[in-house]
């Protein structure tokens, strides 16, 4: 066995890039790329090895809800590391129990108990397994414009085209259309008369074909994240809930992105007063400082689980360092009135985006809740022709990738999917920083305008 090197030149950015390119496997990417080397971050900003600063309008992977290096979260991790770094999931832990109690307080009223995971994929994986176990049924209904995770089961549920690359073929997945009010199904112009946008009528038709007695659960992102920031119209979730109740089908609301203040509420379902049977989340629970996810269940499911074992587990379920960071993040959000702030700043952002729409013909639609916002770009507002095709790659996506490159060069970190730019900065971003980011976005959109006809 060869000896490990005593010291690596980690201070050298070029060495870091070489090791990244040659020995590290990067998610959802062709390998061999040489990335920017990030050396620090604070609040809504991060910076690279050249000292260049970037405003994080993406919150990294929409998870740094309280910004970078929040002192209360960092201190909680340090304090817990000094006390107890790890203990098995079956052992009692003060931070594990405290976070479970907090989750009982902030989740919808019917939700009482939580299983802690290492992220959103694991949370959704356990949720669908539990739904099948409880109902004795096999089918799961999921939507096309969705992302539920990268494990075998959750990627099968995912409608995002990334599932095409992986032969994700878990049996029993049935697709339903999305309440995408800007682009309703053929022949519909009014969401109030569209069965898909109404929710329940579309689900009823699918159940007629599939046999409701074979369907264990409907899983949906309460507000669609990666695939376009799609906010359901009022009444949609209530209609889905009622239809699930009618047939004994469990409703799983995936709030991995939308949860923990991203929409201005603890959970997006709170905007409509809907109580799912299972709610999953991750990301914003602790701003991503330590891997942590949640699968929270109703009192009815918890009571059933008193007699029937939970069908799943993880070595790192309820990891003390993760739980401590989650407690600190949630308490910081309460102390700093983050939910109200995110609501107000999100409304201000959409007001400013509406002003940009008067100037930029490429903006076709503005949508969002709280600090979970997006702009859909088009070549023509009348026809609503997308600026780039759905799931465009390479040359087909050039106008969008050119905008991302321009913004990054100007010090603004943005992201996109198809023809939608996501605008998801930290929930506590200052007004000054938000306006600075929107000023760069203003100039960035000139690239899209050149494609308009």
Secondary structure by P-SEA (a helix, b strand, c coil): ccccccccccccaaaaaaaaaccccccccccccccccccccccccccccccccccccccccccccccccaaaaaaaaaaaaacccccccccccaaaaaaaaaaaacccccccbbbbcccaaaaaaaaaaaaaaaacccbbbbbccccccccaaaaaaccccccccccccccbbbbbbccccccccccccccccccccccaaaaaaaaaaaccccccbbbbccccccccccccccaaaaaaaaaaaacbbbbbbbcccccccccccccccccccccccbbbbcccccccccbbbbbbbcaaaaaaaacccccccccccccaaaaaaaaaaaaaaaaaaaaaaaaaaaaaaaaaaaaaaaccccccccccccccbbbbbcccccccccccccccccccaaaaaaaaaaaaaacbbbbbcccbbbbbccccccaaaaaaaaaaaaaaaaaaaaacc
